[in-house]
């Protein structure tokens, strides 16, 4: 089998896995089949055939139903090679100096949980976290087997290790956070918490993915790009990368500018530059902290001054009430930003807000609006302690993580009845386009929908809806 045909087969296997998973969700979760049993069986048979021909089985494959494994604790494991960091800079000029006259490889610096995968005799043997100082990690094989895209079997029989990042896409992060009683502030935290869960079945609900970025074992592969090809040929998703062949300063800076994280679906916090010549990179050695063969460019978070206006509360289906800071609109990266999510009551208290206070805001990783600090700290703003949905008093709960969150404890609060409104809007019922369960939860949480009649009177909230994250004029017009 040629390399081109092999890659085409892997691509087809991923397509089949996605189609079958979508059909499973529609059938088992939503009770709305999207294909006949015959079509479903045909896709499954094709996938099995490709797995036999390629010697590959991906972790997300419907042919490998991973049982829910629950551990009492994670087992410590020593790494075969210390997992050192990369030297860091915030200056592109340092990348130019690093490259010099050599070929380098530029890739995303993914923002998740770094993992090592060990393979032997054609199968995944162990998955290990970076752990303490990159020397002793934790065995998380049970959860990594539930990832969407990790090869469980490979056609290579000799032992090897691969490093990569366990991540959750921005799209899946938003979906998952809506269902959690304690939402996460960033996909990185959600990924780390999910990978280290003792219950594999629970981790399997988090849509985790693995992107390989380094072949740890010396398999006599001479360049970084060839290492990437080796990993991709064996079924791994590899971090997107580009080879820069002895480019001048202007060309390197242009290549860096083209790596725009706003157009990438996964969280990143910078770029990695590495020498393509593997032997040369190894000859440079390492410090106690980082390897000299690579360097990381970290994003600079540019701060923008604006004025605090107030707080917006929204109740979720779990009863947890989210807190969003509102401020005078400020343009960041070409878009007007006027709100930032505050992750819990403790963070709100730390800022000591008052209406009109001068605050500094930015986009974390050039994506998520955040409030960096409050320069005034007048501490004159009083948080409204009533549910925006039902008007009942709010309670303060301390979560298992030790943070304080607002909760509506009214069992009859409309925000907890999202499913009822979702059924009403379905295509087989009233067929209201543009009102998914996620959108309904936002609208109900803000108090814009309290009964079925309110669905037909949303025009009065047009201005607020259009300015809601993930919504706009076109979305509103669809309603």
TORNU-145028 format. One record per residue (C-alpha): chain; x, y, z; residue in three letters. Coordinates in nm, 3 decimals. Layout:
REM residues N
<"A"; <X; Y; Z>; "ALA">
...
***
This chain:
REM residues 479
<"A"; <0.000; 0.000; 0.000>; "UNK">
<"A"; <0.146; 0.336; -0.105>; "UNK">
<"A"; <0.182; 0.630; 0.135>; "UNK">
<"A"; <-0.080; 0.832; -0.054>; "UNK">
<"A"; <-0.335; 0.549; -0.040>; "UNK">
<"A"; <-0.255; 0.487; 0.328>; "UNK">
<"A"; <-0.323; 0.852; 0.419>; "UNK">
<"A"; <-0.645; 0.844; 0.217>; "UNK">
<"A"; <-0.756; 0.537; 0.413>; "UNK">
<"A"; <-0.685; 0.708; 0.745>; "UNK">
<"A"; <-0.884; 1.013; 0.633>; "UNK">
<"A"; <-1.175; 0.788; 0.533>; "UNK">
<"A"; <-1.160; 0.608; 0.870>; "UNK">
<"A"; <-1.193; 0.940; 1.051>; "UNK">
<"A"; <-1.488; 1.037; 0.828>; "UNK">
<"A"; <-1.662; 0.706; 0.896>; "UNK">
<"A"; <-1.602; 0.736; 1.270>; "UNK">
<"A"; <-1.755; 1.085; 1.274>; "UNK">
<"A"; <-2.060; 0.971; 1.073>; "UNK">
<"A"; <-2.123; 0.667; 1.292>; "UNK">
<"A"; <-2.078; 0.870; 1.611>; "UNK">
<"A"; <-2.327; 1.127; 1.482>; "UNK">
<"A"; <-2.574; 0.848; 1.404>; "UNK">
<"A"; <-2.525; 0.699; 1.753>; "UNK">
<"A"; <-2.596; 1.035; 1.916>; "UNK">
<"A"; <-2.911; 1.085; 1.709>; "UNK">
<"A"; <-3.036; 0.732; 1.779>; "UNK">
<"A"; <-2.946; 0.673; 2.143>; "UNK">
<"A"; <-2.951; 1.023; 2.291>; "UNK">
<"A"; <-3.197; 1.219; 2.080>; "UNK">
<"A"; <-3.422; 0.930; 1.972>; "UNK">
<"A"; <-3.415; 1.070; 1.616>; "UNK">
<"A"; <-3.244; 0.823; 1.377>; "UNK">
<"A"; <-3.070; 0.990; 1.082>; "UNK">
<"A"; <-2.999; 0.674; 0.880>; "UNK">
<"A"; <-3.136; 0.323; 0.827>; "UNK">
<"A"; <-2.990; 0.020; 1.005>; "UNK">
<"A"; <-2.866; -0.103; 0.669>; "UNK">
<"A"; <-2.673; 0.218; 0.600>; "UNK">
<"A"; <-2.534; 0.215; 0.953>; "UNK">
<"A"; <-2.413; -0.145; 0.916>; "UNK">
<"A"; <-2.253; -0.064; 0.580>; "UNK">
<"A"; <-2.051; 0.222; 0.731>; "UNK">
<"A"; <-1.943; 0.002; 1.023>; "UNK">
<"A"; <-1.837; -0.283; 0.792>; "UNK">
<"A"; <-1.635; -0.042; 0.577>; "UNK">
<"A"; <-1.460; 0.091; 0.888>; "UNK">
<"A"; <-1.376; -0.260; 1.011>; "UNK">
<"A"; <-1.231; -0.348; 0.671>; "UNK">
<"A"; <-1.011; -0.036; 0.665>; "UNK">
<"A"; <-0.888; -0.107; 1.018>; "UNK">
<"A"; <-0.784; -0.457; 0.914>; "UNK">
<"A"; <-0.611; -0.335; 0.597>; "UNK">
<"A"; <-0.418; -0.051; 0.763>; "UNK">
<"A"; <-0.345; -0.217; 1.098>; "UNK">
<"A"; <-0.478; 0.100; 1.265>; "UNK">
<"A"; <-0.758; 0.140; 1.517>; "UNK">
<"A"; <-0.843; 0.488; 1.643>; "UNK">
<"A"; <-0.968; 0.547; 1.996>; "UNK">
<"A"; <-1.287; 0.706; 1.869>; "UNK">
<"A"; <-1.369; 0.404; 1.653>; "UNK">
<"A"; <-1.719; 0.261; 1.707>; "UNK">
<"A"; <-1.561; -0.084; 1.667>; "UNK">
<"A"; <-1.381; -0.028; 1.997>; "UNK">
<"A"; <-1.644; 0.034; 2.263>; "UNK">
<"A"; <-1.427; 0.134; 2.557>; "UNK">
<"A"; <-1.579; 0.013; 2.885>; "UNK">
<"A"; <-1.614; 0.263; 3.167>; "UNK">
<"A"; <-1.311; 0.204; 3.387>; "UNK">
<"A"; <-1.303; 0.362; 3.731>; "UNK">
<"A"; <-0.977; 0.388; 3.929>; "UNK">
<"A"; <-0.930; 0.458; 4.297>; "UNK">
<"A"; <-0.626; 0.672; 4.225>; "UNK">
<"A"; <-0.379; 0.757; 3.946>; "UNK">
<"A"; <-0.054; 0.558; 3.944>; "UNK">
<"A"; <0.276; 0.753; 3.931>; "UNK">
<"A"; <0.502; 0.667; 3.635>; "UNK">
<"A"; <0.863; 0.775; 3.568>; "UNK">
<"A"; <0.931; 0.921; 3.223>; "UNK">
<"A"; <1.201; 0.759; 3.011>; "UNK">
<"A"; <1.324; 1.109; 2.923>; "UNK">
<"A"; <1.259; 1.423; 3.133>; "UNK">
<"A"; <0.983; 1.637; 2.981>; "UNK">
<"A"; <1.155; 1.975; 2.972>; "UNK">
<"A"; <0.996; 2.302; 2.864>; "UNK">
<"A"; <1.087; 2.530; 2.574>; "UNK">
<"A"; <1.276; 2.857; 2.619>; "UNK">
<"A"; <1.025; 3.143; 2.590>; "UNK">
<"A"; <1.017; 3.485; 2.429>; "UNK">
<"A"; <0.765; 3.751; 2.335>; "UNK">
<"A"; <0.978; 3.893; 2.055>; "UNK">
<"A"; <0.964; 3.773; 1.695>; "UNK">
<"A"; <1.320; 3.904; 1.656>; "UNK">
<"A"; <1.433; 3.625; 1.888>; "UNK">
<"A"; <1.279; 3.371; 1.647>; "UNK">
<"A"; <1.474; 3.528; 1.362>; "UNK">
<"A"; <1.799; 3.497; 1.561>; "UNK">
<"A"; <1.711; 3.140; 1.658>; "UNK">
<"A"; <1.651; 3.034; 1.296>; "UNK">
<"A"; <1.971; 3.192; 1.166>; "UNK">
<"A"; <2.053; 3.026; 0.834>; "UNK">
<"A"; <1.895; 2.689; 0.915>; "UNK">
<"A"; <1.567; 2.519; 0.820>; "UNK">
<"A"; <1.314; 2.545; 1.102>; "UNK">
<"A"; <0.962; 2.420; 1.164>; "UNK">
<"A"; <0.694; 2.657; 1.295>; "UNK">
<"A"; <0.388; 2.514; 1.470>; "UNK">
<"A"; <0.110; 2.605; 1.714>; "UNK">
<"A"; <0.185; 2.594; 2.086>; "UNK">
<"A"; <-0.132; 2.413; 2.192>; "UNK">
<"A"; <-0.280; 2.508; 2.528>; "UNK">
<"A"; <-0.397; 2.188; 2.694>; "UNK">
<"A"; <-0.241; 1.901; 2.890>; "UNK">
<"A"; <0.089; 1.756; 2.766>; "UNK">
<"A"; <0.090; 1.375; 2.744>; "UNK">
<"A"; <0.330; 1.094; 2.652>; "UNK">
<"A"; <0.189; 0.788; 2.474>; "UNK">
<"A"; <0.386; 0.464; 2.483>; "UNK">
<"A"; <0.340; 0.196; 2.213>; "UNK">
<"A"; <0.479; -0.155; 2.188>; "UNK">
<"A"; <0.402; -0.454; 1.967>; "UNK">
<"A"; <0.152; -0.248; 1.767>; "UNK">
<"A"; <-0.065; -0.128; 2.055>; "UNK">
<"A"; <-0.109; 0.159; 2.302>; "UNK">
<"A"; <0.051; 0.047; 2.627>; "UNK">
<"A"; <0.043; 0.356; 2.847>; "UNK">
<"A"; <-0.049; 0.725; 2.854>; "UNK">
<"A"; <0.127; 0.951; 3.106>; "UNK">
<"A"; <0.082; 1.315; 3.212>; "UNK">
<"A"; <0.379; 1.552; 3.235>; "UNK">
<"A"; <0.351; 1.549; 3.615>; "UNK">
<"A"; <0.601; 1.688; 3.863>; "UNK">
<"A"; <0.887; 1.868; 3.689>; "UNK">
<"A"; <0.848; 1.639; 3.388>; "UNK">
<"A"; <1.009; 1.346; 3.572>; "UNK">
<"A"; <0.722; 1.161; 3.742>; "UNK">
<"A"; <0.386; 1.165; 3.566>; "UNK">
<"A"; <0.051; 0.995; 3.623>; "UNK">
<"A"; <-0.092; 0.697; 3.435>; "UNK">
<"A"; <-0.406; 0.817; 3.253>; "UNK">
<"A"; <-0.432; 0.534; 2.998>; "UNK">
<"A"; <-0.794; 0.465; 3.098>; "UNK">
<"A"; <-0.912; 0.814; 2.997>; "UNK">
<"A"; <-0.686; 0.854; 2.692>; "UNK">
<"A"; <-0.850; 0.541; 2.546>; "UNK">
<"A"; <-1.174; 0.745; 2.533>; "UNK">
<"A"; <-1.020; 1.028; 2.327>; "UNK">
<"A"; <-1.173; 1.093; 1.985>; "UNK">
<"A"; <-0.857; 1.032; 1.781>; "UNK">
<"A"; <-0.582; 0.836; 1.960>; "UNK">
<"A"; <-0.463; 0.523; 1.771>; "UNK">
<"A"; <-0.517; 0.217; 1.991>; "UNK">
<"A"; <-0.334; -0.005; 1.743>; "UNK">
<"A"; <-0.065; 0.087; 1.489>; "UNK">
<"A"; <0.118; -0.108; 1.216>; "UNK">
<"A"; <0.459; -0.044; 1.382>; "UNK">
<"A"; <0.573; -0.335; 1.601>; "UNK">
<"A"; <0.883; -0.184; 1.763>; "UNK">
<"A"; <0.839; 0.025; 2.082>; "UNK">
<"A"; <0.819; 0.405; 2.056>; "UNK">
<"A"; <0.692; 0.708; 2.250>; "UNK">
<"A"; <0.509; 1.014; 2.125>; "UNK">
<"A"; <0.447; 1.346; 2.297>; "UNK">
<"A"; <0.148; 1.562; 2.229>; "UNK">
<"A"; <-0.126; 1.776; 2.376>; "UNK">
<"A"; <-0.464; 1.668; 2.508>; "UNK">
<"A"; <-0.705; 1.945; 2.408>; "UNK">
<"A"; <-1.072; 2.035; 2.374>; "UNK">
<"A"; <-1.184; 2.249; 2.081>; "UNK">
<"A"; <-1.342; 2.589; 2.144>; "UNK">
<"A"; <-1.673; 2.465; 2.002>; "UNK">
<"A"; <-1.687; 2.159; 2.230>; "UNK">
<"A"; <-1.569; 2.364; 2.528>; "UNK">
<"A"; <-1.870; 2.593; 2.496>; "UNK">
<"A"; <-2.111; 2.297; 2.466>; "UNK">
<"A"; <-1.965; 2.109; 2.763>; "UNK">
<"A"; <-1.946; 2.414; 2.990>; "UNK">
<"A"; <-2.320; 2.469; 2.956>; "UNK">
<"A"; <-2.389; 2.127; 3.106>; "UNK">
<"A"; <-2.156; 2.161; 3.404>; "UNK">
<"A"; <-2.256; 2.281; 3.749>; "UNK">
<"A"; <-1.908; 2.429; 3.790>; "UNK">
<"A"; <-1.811; 2.576; 3.449>; "UNK">
<"A"; <-1.445; 2.604; 3.355>; "UNK">
<"A"; <-1.271; 2.930; 3.268>; "UNK">
<"A"; <-1.065; 2.785; 2.980>; "UNK">
<"A"; <-1.049; 2.466; 2.766>; "UNK">
<"A"; <-0.706; 2.396; 2.916>; "UNK">
<"A"; <-0.852; 2.356; 3.265>; "UNK">
<"A"; <-1.138; 2.143; 3.136>; "UNK">
<"A"; <-0.898; 1.920; 2.940>; "UNK">
<"A"; <-0.664; 1.874; 3.237>; "UNK">
<"A"; <-0.949; 1.795; 3.475>; "UNK">
<"A"; <-1.108; 1.554; 3.227>; "UNK">
<"A"; <-0.789; 1.360; 3.148>; "UNK">
<"A"; <-0.717; 1.309; 3.519>; "UNK">
<"A"; <-1.066; 1.182; 3.602>; "UNK">
<"A"; <-1.077; 0.843; 3.771>; "UNK">
<"A"; <-1.395; 0.751; 3.582>; "UNK">
<"A"; <-1.317; 0.683; 3.215>; "UNK">
<"A"; <-1.684; 0.699; 3.116>; "UNK">
<"A"; <-1.713; 1.054; 3.248>; "UNK">
<"A"; <-1.395; 1.158; 3.068>; "UNK">
<"A"; <-1.538; 1.009; 2.749>; "UNK">
<"A"; <-1.815; 1.270; 2.752>; "UNK">
<"A"; <-1.567; 1.558; 2.720>; "UNK">
<"A"; <-1.471; 1.525; 2.347>; "UNK">
<"A"; <-1.099; 1.518; 2.419>; "UNK">
<"A"; <-0.851; 1.507; 2.131>; "UNK">
<"A"; <-0.477; 1.444; 2.104>; "UNK">
<"A"; <-0.237; 1.630; 1.873>; "UNK">
<"A"; <0.112; 1.481; 1.846>; "UNK">
<"A"; <0.407; 1.719; 1.826>; "UNK">
<"A"; <0.717; 1.515; 1.908>; "UNK">
<"A"; <0.858; 1.166; 1.845>; "UNK">
<"A"; <1.047; 1.092; 2.168>; "UNK">
<"A"; <1.206; 0.762; 2.059>; "UNK">
<"A"; <1.509; 0.775; 1.831>; "UNK">
<"A"; <1.391; 0.585; 1.522>; "UNK">
<"A"; <1.672; 0.729; 1.307>; "UNK">
<"A"; <1.432; 0.974; 1.138>; "UNK">
<"A"; <1.655; 1.264; 1.036>; "UNK">
<"A"; <1.421; 1.565; 1.021>; "UNK">
<"A"; <1.136; 1.708; 1.225>; "UNK">
<"A"; <0.909; 1.714; 0.919>; "UNK">
<"A"; <0.977; 1.344; 0.853>; "UNK">
<"A"; <0.893; 1.272; 1.217>; "UNK">
<"A"; <0.561; 1.448; 1.169>; "UNK">
<"A"; <0.498; 1.241; 0.855>; "UNK">
<"A"; <0.580; 0.921; 1.045>; "UNK">
<"A"; <0.328; 1.006; 1.317>; "UNK">
<"A"; <0.058; 1.110; 1.070>; "UNK">
<"A"; <0.110; 0.794; 0.862>; "UNK">
<"A"; <0.050; 0.589; 1.176>; "UNK">
<"A"; <-0.286; 0.751; 1.245>; "UNK">
<"A"; <-0.195; 1.038; 1.477>; "UNK">
<"A"; <-0.337; 1.385; 1.437>; "UNK">
<"A"; <-0.030; 1.610; 1.433>; "UNK">
<"A"; <-0.013; 1.974; 1.530>; "UNK">
<"A"; <-0.041; 2.200; 1.221>; "UNK">
<"A"; <0.308; 2.308; 1.115>; "UNK">
<"A"; <0.504; 2.470; 0.832>; "UNK">
<"A"; <0.868; 2.432; 0.727>; "UNK">
<"A"; <1.065; 2.755; 0.681>; "UNK">
<"A"; <1.370; 2.695; 0.463>; "UNK">
<"A"; <1.650; 2.941; 0.543>; "UNK">
<"A"; <1.421; 3.241; 0.529>; "UNK">
<"A"; <1.518; 3.603; 0.591>; "UNK">
<"A"; <1.381; 3.809; 0.878>; "UNK">
<"A"; <1.092; 3.958; 0.678>; "UNK">
<"A"; <0.977; 3.614; 0.558>; "UNK">
<"A"; <0.989; 3.467; 0.908>; "UNK">
<"A"; <0.788; 3.758; 1.050>; "UNK">
<"A"; <0.533; 3.717; 0.769>; "UNK">
<"A"; <0.501; 3.344; 0.847>; "UNK">
<"A"; <0.438; 3.425; 1.215>; "UNK">
<"A"; <0.169; 3.679; 1.124>; "UNK">
<"A"; <-0.009; 3.421; 0.908>; "UNK">
<"A"; <-0.049; 3.193; 1.210>; "UNK">
<"A"; <-0.365; 3.368; 1.330>; "UNK">
<"A"; <-0.518; 3.190; 1.630>; "UNK">
<"A"; <-0.858; 3.347; 1.564>; "UNK">
<"A"; <-0.893; 3.113; 1.266>; "UNK">
<"A"; <-0.786; 2.798; 1.451>; "UNK">
<"A"; <-1.043; 2.588; 1.632>; "UNK">
<"A"; <-0.829; 2.487; 1.930>; "UNK">
<"A"; <-0.679; 2.687; 2.219>; "UNK">
<"A"; <-0.320; 2.800; 2.167>; "UNK">
<"A"; <-0.100; 3.035; 2.367>; "UNK">
<"A"; <0.178; 3.094; 2.118>; "UNK">
<"A"; <0.399; 2.933; 1.854>; "UNK">
<"A"; <0.687; 2.684; 1.865>; "UNK">
<"A"; <0.996; 2.709; 1.643>; "UNK">
<"A"; <1.224; 2.405; 1.619>; "UNK">
<"A"; <1.524; 2.307; 1.408>; "UNK">
<"A"; <1.427; 2.067; 1.129>; "UNK">
<"A"; <1.762; 1.885; 1.156>; "UNK">
<"A"; <1.701; 1.643; 1.444>; "UNK">
<"A"; <2.070; 1.559; 1.504>; "UNK">
<"A"; <2.169; 1.926; 1.514>; "UNK">
<"A"; <1.891; 2.003; 1.760>; "UNK">
<"A"; <2.001; 1.723; 1.993>; "UNK">
<"A"; <2.363; 1.839; 1.977>; "UNK">
<"A"; <2.263; 2.169; 2.139>; "UNK">
<"A"; <2.177; 1.994; 2.464>; "UNK">
<"A"; <1.950; 2.134; 2.734>; "UNK">
<"A"; <1.942; 2.333; 3.056>; "UNK">
<"A"; <1.766; 2.208; 3.368>; "UNK">
<"A"; <1.455; 2.387; 3.241>; "UNK">
<"A"; <1.439; 2.369; 2.862>; "UNK">
<"A"; <1.577; 2.201; 2.551>; "UNK">
<"A"; <1.785; 2.427; 2.326>; "UNK">
<"A"; <1.648; 2.275; 2.004>; "UNK">
<"A"; <1.327; 2.478; 2.022>; "UNK">
<"A"; <1.187; 2.812; 2.136>; "UNK">
<"A"; <0.834; 2.929; 2.218>; "UNK">
<"A"; <0.685; 3.262; 2.113>; "UNK">
<"A"; <0.424; 3.359; 2.372>; "UNK">
<"A"; <0.144; 3.599; 2.279>; "UNK">
<"A"; <0.161; 3.946; 2.428>; "UNK">
<"A"; <-0.173; 4.042; 2.582>; "UNK">
<"A"; <-0.229; 4.406; 2.488>; "UNK">
<"A"; <-0.435; 4.589; 2.749>; "UNK">
<"A"; <-0.715; 4.835; 2.661>; "UNK">
<"A"; <-0.863; 5.087; 2.903>; "UNK">
<"A"; <-1.239; 5.126; 2.938>; "UNK">
<"A"; <-1.498; 5.193; 3.212>; "UNK">
<"A"; <-1.698; 4.946; 3.415>; "UNK">
<"A"; <-2.077; 4.970; 3.367>; "UNK">
<"A"; <-2.226; 4.686; 3.565>; "UNK">
<"A"; <-2.296; 4.316; 3.590>; "UNK">
<"A"; <-2.522; 4.079; 3.398>; "UNK">
<"A"; <-2.644; 3.761; 3.566>; "UNK">
<"A"; <-2.775; 3.455; 3.378>; "UNK">
<"A"; <-2.915; 3.135; 3.528>; "UNK">
<"A"; <-2.820; 2.800; 3.373>; "UNK">
<"A"; <-3.022; 2.479; 3.366>; "UNK">
<"A"; <-2.823; 2.352; 3.667>; "UNK">
<"A"; <-2.927; 2.655; 3.873>; "UNK">
<"A"; <-2.576; 2.802; 3.870>; "UNK">
<"A"; <-2.583; 3.176; 3.796>; "UNK">
<"A"; <-2.305; 3.310; 3.573>; "UNK">
<"A"; <-2.158; 3.658; 3.627>; "UNK">
<"A"; <-2.057; 3.873; 3.330>; "UNK">
<"A"; <-1.887; 4.210; 3.363>; "UNK">
<"A"; <-2.016; 4.489; 3.135>; "UNK">
<"A"; <-1.806; 4.782; 3.023>; "UNK">
<"A"; <-1.795; 5.060; 2.764>; "UNK">
<"A"; <-1.726; 4.904; 2.420>; "UNK">
<"A"; <-1.360; 4.894; 2.321>; "UNK">
<"A"; <-1.217; 4.770; 1.991>; "UNK">
<"A"; <-0.978; 4.475; 2.020>; "UNK">
<"A"; <-0.846; 4.296; 1.710>; "UNK">
<"A"; <-1.103; 4.465; 1.492>; "UNK">
<"A"; <-1.409; 4.372; 1.698>; "UNK">
<"A"; <-1.603; 4.570; 1.958>; "UNK">
<"A"; <-1.580; 4.407; 2.302>; "UNK">
<"A"; <-1.813; 4.512; 2.583>; "UNK">
<"A"; <-1.843; 4.214; 2.818>; "UNK">
<"A"; <-1.623; 3.957; 2.989>; "UNK">
<"A"; <-1.720; 3.647; 3.185>; "UNK">
<"A"; <-1.623; 3.651; 3.555>; "UNK">
<"A"; <-1.582; 3.291; 3.657>; "UNK">
<"A"; <-1.704; 3.299; 4.017>; "UNK">
<"A"; <-1.803; 3.519; 4.308>; "UNK">
<"A"; <-1.448; 3.526; 4.446>; "UNK">
<"A"; <-1.316; 3.684; 4.125>; "UNK">
<"A"; <-1.596; 3.941; 4.125>; "UNK">
<"A"; <-1.511; 4.040; 4.483>; "UNK">
<"A"; <-1.138; 4.070; 4.406>; "UNK">
<"A"; <-1.198; 4.340; 4.143>; "UNK">
<"A"; <-1.388; 4.569; 4.388>; "UNK">
<"A"; <-1.596; 4.719; 4.109>; "UNK">
<"A"; <-1.783; 5.046; 4.101>; "UNK">
<"A"; <-1.976; 5.197; 3.810>; "UNK">
<"A"; <-1.739; 5.423; 3.618>; "UNK">
<"A"; <-1.422; 5.258; 3.746>; "UNK">
<"A"; <-1.128; 5.256; 3.501>; "UNK">
<"A"; <-1.054; 4.895; 3.409>; "UNK">
<"A"; <-0.803; 4.723; 3.179>; "UNK">
<"A"; <-0.932; 4.451; 2.944>; "UNK">
<"A"; <-0.770; 4.218; 2.692>; "UNK">
<"A"; <-0.830; 3.903; 2.489>; "UNK">
<"A"; <-0.668; 3.600; 2.651>; "UNK">
<"A"; <-0.479; 3.401; 2.385>; "UNK">
<"A"; <-0.620; 3.662; 2.144>; "UNK">
<"A"; <-0.962; 3.493; 2.180>; "UNK">
<"A"; <-1.145; 3.530; 2.513>; "UNK">
<"A"; <-1.229; 3.878; 2.647>; "UNK">
<"A"; <-1.101; 3.915; 3.004>; "UNK">
<"A"; <-1.075; 4.190; 3.264>; "UNK">
<"A"; <-0.710; 4.225; 3.370>; "UNK">
<"A"; <-0.746; 4.471; 3.658>; "UNK">
<"A"; <-0.950; 4.753; 3.807>; "UNK">
<"A"; <-0.735; 5.065; 3.844>; "UNK">
<"A"; <-0.998; 5.255; 4.049>; "UNK">
<"A"; <-1.134; 4.987; 4.286>; "UNK">
<"A"; <-1.407; 5.207; 4.432>; "UNK">
<"A"; <-1.589; 4.893; 4.556>; "UNK">
<"A"; <-1.928; 5.067; 4.535>; "UNK">
<"A"; <-2.112; 4.818; 4.311>; "UNK">
<"A"; <-2.360; 4.591; 4.489>; "UNK">
<"A"; <-2.428; 4.259; 4.319>; "UNK">
<"A"; <-2.803; 4.194; 4.273>; "UNK">
<"A"; <-2.879; 3.880; 4.473>; "UNK">
<"A"; <-3.198; 3.776; 4.292>; "UNK">
<"A"; <-3.237; 3.528; 4.008>; "UNK">
<"A"; <-3.272; 3.711; 3.673>; "UNK">
<"A"; <-3.506; 3.439; 3.557>; "UNK">
<"A"; <-3.754; 3.382; 3.840>; "UNK">
<"A"; <-3.681; 3.668; 4.081>; "UNK">
<"A"; <-3.615; 3.442; 4.380>; "UNK">
<"A"; <-3.324; 3.519; 4.618>; "UNK">
<"A"; <-2.990; 3.370; 4.521>; "UNK">
<"A"; <-2.776; 3.147; 4.743>; "UNK">
<"A"; <-2.396; 3.129; 4.765>; "UNK">
<"A"; <-2.244; 2.780; 4.749>; "UNK">
<"A"; <-1.882; 2.678; 4.791>; "UNK">
<"A"; <-1.796; 2.429; 4.518>; "UNK">
<"A"; <-1.580; 2.119; 4.555>; "UNK">
<"A"; <-1.295; 2.325; 4.410>; "UNK">
<"A"; <-1.323; 2.574; 4.696>; "UNK">
<"A"; <-1.469; 2.867; 4.499>; "UNK">
<"A"; <-1.796; 3.047; 4.569>; "UNK">
<"A"; <-2.072; 3.044; 4.307>; "UNK">
<"A"; <-2.420; 3.196; 4.291>; "UNK">
<"A"; <-2.712; 2.953; 4.266>; "UNK">
<"A"; <-3.087; 2.978; 4.223>; "UNK">
<"A"; <-3.240; 2.714; 4.450>; "UNK">
<"A"; <-3.597; 2.756; 4.326>; "UNK">
<"A"; <-3.690; 2.410; 4.185>; "UNK">
<"A"; <-3.956; 2.573; 3.964>; "UNK">
<"A"; <-3.722; 2.832; 3.808>; "UNK">
<"A"; <-3.785; 2.854; 3.435>; "UNK">
<"A"; <-3.413; 2.827; 3.363>; "UNK">
<"A"; <-3.427; 2.465; 3.478>; "UNK">
<"A"; <-3.697; 2.388; 3.221>; "UNK">
<"A"; <-3.489; 2.440; 2.905>; "UNK">
<"A"; <-3.578; 2.090; 2.779>; "UNK">
<"A"; <-3.949; 2.176; 2.780>; "UNK">
<"A"; <-3.895; 2.483; 2.561>; "UNK">
<"A"; <-3.652; 2.291; 2.339>; "UNK">
<"A"; <-3.921; 2.030; 2.262>; "UNK">
<"A"; <-4.171; 2.307; 2.184>; "UNK">
<"A"; <-3.935; 2.463; 1.927>; "UNK">
<"A"; <-3.841; 2.138; 1.751>; "UNK">
<"A"; <-3.896; 2.090; 1.379>; "UNK">
<"A"; <-4.163; 1.824; 1.440>; "UNK">
<"A"; <-4.356; 2.063; 1.663>; "UNK">
<"A"; <-4.353; 2.445; 1.619>; "UNK">
<"A"; <-4.040; 2.443; 1.395>; "UNK">
<"A"; <-3.885; 2.764; 1.532>; "UNK">
<"A"; <-3.554; 2.800; 1.349>; "UNK">
<"A"; <-3.257; 2.938; 1.540>; "UNK">
<"A"; <-3.366; 2.846; 1.892>; "UNK">
<"A"; <-3.141; 2.556; 1.992>; "UNK">
<"A"; <-3.119; 2.432; 2.351>; "UNK">
<"A"; <-2.800; 2.638; 2.394>; "UNK">
<"A"; <-2.965; 2.957; 2.268>; "UNK">
<"A"; <-3.277; 2.893; 2.473>; "UNK">
<"A"; <-3.069; 2.854; 2.786>; "UNK">
<"A"; <-2.909; 3.194; 2.724>; "UNK">
<"A"; <-3.244; 3.364; 2.658>; "UNK">
<"A"; <-3.417; 3.200; 2.955>; "UNK">
<"A"; <-3.119; 3.270; 3.181>; "UNK">
<"A"; <-3.140; 3.640; 3.096>; "UNK">
<"A"; <-3.512; 3.639; 3.173>; "UNK">
<"A"; <-3.621; 3.710; 2.813>; "UNK">
<"A"; <-3.829; 3.391; 2.799>; "UNK">
<"A"; <-4.048; 3.288; 3.092>; "UNK">
<"A"; <-4.339; 3.120; 2.913>; "UNK">
<"A"; <-4.427; 2.995; 2.563>; "UNK">
<"A"; <-4.586; 3.328; 2.470>; "UNK">
<"A"; <-4.254; 3.506; 2.525>; "UNK">
<"A"; <-4.108; 3.311; 2.231>; "UNK">
<"A"; <-4.323; 3.527; 2.002>; "UNK">
<"A"; <-4.238; 3.857; 2.167>; "UNK">
<"A"; <-3.857; 3.865; 2.147>; "UNK">
<"A"; <-3.849; 4.186; 1.939>; "UNK">
<"A"; <-3.857; 4.391; 2.261>; "UNK">
<"A"; <-3.514; 4.246; 2.352>; "UNK">
<"A"; <-3.363; 4.290; 2.006>; "UNK">
<"A"; <-3.077; 4.519; 2.115>; "UNK">
<"A"; <-2.973; 4.289; 2.402>; "UNK">
<"A"; <-3.001; 3.972; 2.191>; "UNK">
<"A"; <-2.796; 4.111; 1.902>; "UNK">
<"A"; <-2.515; 4.202; 2.142>; "UNK">
<"A"; <-2.517; 3.857; 2.304>; "UNK">
<"A"; <-2.206; 3.644; 2.241>; "UNK">
<"A"; <-2.258; 3.407; 1.949>; "UNK">
<"A"; <-2.556; 3.607; 1.820>; "UNK">
<"A"; <-2.598; 3.896; 1.579>; "UNK">
<"A"; <-2.831; 4.068; 1.334>; "UNK">
<"A"; <-2.846; 3.772; 1.096>; "UNK">
<"A"; <-2.917; 3.528; 1.377>; "UNK">
<"A"; <-3.191; 3.751; 1.511>; "UNK">
<"A"; <-3.350; 3.789; 1.167>; "UNK">
<"A"; <-3.372; 3.409; 1.140>; "UNK">
<"A"; <-3.603; 3.417; 1.440>; "UNK">
***
